[in-house]
């Protein structure tokens, strides 16, 4: 038993020692985390993720969280007797649905996350893209009409920077102002996170999702592509390795990197403490995209 306890303490010391150079590297730097998927739905994982964010903040890393909340939106729509509508996998947002999106993301999900961060010893501020006209968007320009779904045309980072300077973790819901008075748009949270990361000059963008990362063969997790450059992506799309729902996630990472974010990561939020493993250890566990 003493040997087991001694070994356990030694292992803990090694882990802490390994984290030191990464803490030094990222101290004072900004990390933008898009939070959603299974890591948001499981209460145990949610507490772990929020605890990890508090830890990162306490060691001097400036963390910004951008979140969605699709399942919560669907839950409220179901209670209203309204069937969610999707066009090619993207939510169609009419006026009634937009009201629910604003209420759920800005009034419920974001507040709950900020509350939990506070309970775990952090300082958090729940914001949305309407605050200070932080996010400004125009109607989505794709081939399909998605209603009140928007594409961001401008990010004003002033309010986020003020929150970070005060020691707060900004928790931002992906709702945006329109260019015209009274317009409000539903924004894809991955895209919002990429735009926020770029506007802040963030060191990293991390998309916490419910997949292992980019796999060469989706049937086998040991085919994970740990890193790739922008130049490699077109061929991976052409060959079908990047396909389906992974395409928009990779596109968001590409956009962030092209706009100056040094590295973007697609990370499995279902893995306990995946944020800490990715940021503060020698063993990256997701897919990293860099220029």
N, C-alpha and C positions, 0 to 999 in steps of 0.2 A: 504493500500500500504506500509506504513512504516514497519508494522509487517511482510509482505511478504519479503521485502528487508532484514530486520533484520534476519529472519529465513534463508534466502538464504545465508547470510554471515556466520551465525552460522554453517550451514551445510558444507560450504566450509572449515571452520576452523577445524571441526571435521574430515573431510577427510584428510586434511594436517597433523593433529595430529596423525591420525591412520597410516599415511605413515612413520612417523619418525623412529620407531624401525626397519622397514624394510630397510630404507635408511641406517641406522647405520649397520645393519646386512650385507648388500651387498656392502657397501662402499669399494672400492679397489678390489672387487671380479670380476671375469670374467663371463659374460653371453654370450653364443653363441645362436644366433637366426637364424633359417632357415626361410627365407622369400619367400613366393610364393603364388600361388592360387588366390582367389578372392581379398584378401587384396592388391595384387600387381596390379590387373586389374582395380580396381576402383580408379579414381584419388583422390576422397575425402578420401577414406580409406588409400591410399598410403601416402598422406600428414599427416594424423593422425598418422600412424605407424612411419613415419620418425620423426615427432615431438615428439612422445613418446621416441624414441631412443635418440634424442638430450637431452630431459629432463633427462633420465637415466644417460647419460654421464655427464651432468652438475652437478649431485649430487654425482659424484664420482664412478659410476658403469662402469666398462670396458666392452663395448659392441662390439661383433664381429658379423657381418652379413654374412651369407652364402646364396646365392640365386641361383635359377634356372631361367627359362624363356621360358617354353614350348610354350605358346601361341604366343610369339614374334617370336620364331623360326619357328613355323608353318606359321605365316604371311609372313615371308620372303621366305620360301619355296614355298608358294602359288604364290607369285609374280614371282618366277623363273619358275613356271609351274611344280614344282616337288611335287609329292604326298608323304606326310609323311608316313612312314611304321612303324607299331608297331607289336611286337611279344609278345603275352600274356600280353598286356598292357604296355610293355616297348619299348622305341623308338629304332628302328634299325638305326644305324649310319654308313653310308658309308662315303667315303672320301669327297664327295661333301657336304653332310649333316654336317660332322665334321667342314668343313670350315665355314658353316653358324652358327653352334653352337658357335664356337670361336668368330666369328665376333659379333654375337648378344649379347652373355653373357658378354664377356670381353670388347667389344668395344662400346656397346650401353646401355644395361640394367644397368650394374655396374656403368658406368659413369653417367647415369641419376640419379641413386640413390645417388651417392656421391655429385652430384651437388645440389640435393634437400636438402640433409642433411646440406650442406653449406649454402643454402639460408635460412634455418630455424634456423641458428645460431650455427650449429655444425661444427666439423672438420672431414672430411672423406677422405679416401684414397681407390680408386678402385684398386683391385688386382685380379689376377687369379692364379690358381694353378701352372702355368708355371713360375711365377715370383720367382726367387731364388730356383727353383725346390721345391716349397712349398709342392705340392702334387705329389706323384709318384705313378703310377698305373700299373697294368698288365691287359691284356685282360680278360673280364668277364668270369668267370669259370662255369657259369650255363649250363644247358642242352641245352638251345637255343642259337644259334649264333646271337649275337646282333651287329656284326660288331665292330666298334671302341668304344664300351662301355667298361669302365674299372672298376676294383675294386682297391681301394687304398691300397697300401702296405706300404707306409711311408708318414708321415707328418713332415715337418721341420717347427716348429713354430717361428723360429728366426725373420723372416720379420714381422709376425703378432705382436710379442712381441715388436719389435722396434716401430711399428706404434702406438701401445697402449701406450708405454712409452712416445711418443711424443704428446699424447693427441688426437690422431686420432682414429676414428672408422673405422676399416678395413672392406671393403665391398668386399667379395671374391666370384668370379664366379667359378662354379664347372667344371673346365677344368683342366686336369692333364697331366703331362709329363709321357712318358713311361720309362721303364727301359733301353731301347735301344735308341740311338741317333735318333732324328727326330720323334719319336712316340708321338702322342697326343691322349688323350682319353676323351670321354664324361662321366661324373660321375653323378650318381644320387645325387641331392642336399641334400636330407635327410641324405644319407650315408656320404657325405662329411662333413656335419655339425657335425655329431656324431664323426667322426674321428678327426676333428679339436678341438671339445670340449674336447675330451680325451687327445689330445696332449698338450693342454693348461692347463690342470688341472682345467677346468672350474667348477664353482659352479653349473651352470644349463645349460641344453640344452633345448631350446624351439622350437618346430616345429609349426610355424604359418601356419595353413592350412584352408580349407574351410568346415570343419565339426566341430560339437560341441565338439567333443572329442570321447571317447569310450563309446558307449551306450549298455546297456543290450538288449534293443529293439530299433532297428534303427528307428522305426516309432514314438517313443516318446522320446523327448529330456529330459524329466524329469527322464529318466532312466540312466542319466549320471553316469558313474563310476568315482568318483572324485580322487581316488587314488588306486593303487594296487602295490603289490610287485612282484619281479621277480618270486617267487615261485608260484604265482597265475596264471601266464600267460599260461603255457601249458594247463591247464584245460579249460581256456577261449577259446583257439584256438580249442581244441578238441570238445567243445560244440558249436562251430560256432559263439560265441559272437564276437571273433576277427576273421574277415574273409576278403576276397577280398583285396582292396587297403589299408585297415588298417593294414594288416599283415606286409608289409615292413616298415611302419612307426613305429609300435611297435618294430619290430626287431632292427631298428636303435636306439631307446631309450634303449632297452635292452643292445645293444652293448656298448653304451656310459656309462651306469650305471655299467656294468661289468668291464669296463676299468677305473672306479674310479670317474666318474661324480656323485655327490650325488643324484641329482634328474633330471629327464627328463620330459618334459611336452608336451602334444599335445593340442594345443590351437586354438580356432576359431578366425582367423584373421578378419572375417567379423564383429565381435562385436567391436564397437568403443572403443578405448583405452583398449583393452583386455590385452595388455602387462602390463599397469599400474595397472589394477585391479588384475592381477595374481601376480605381483611382490611386489606391495606396499600396499596391503590391506589384511584384514582378510578373504576376500571372494574369494577363488580360483574358477576359472570358467571353467577350462579344466580338463584333466585327467593327474595326476601326477604318474610317475613310479619311484619307489625307491627300493633299495636293502633291 
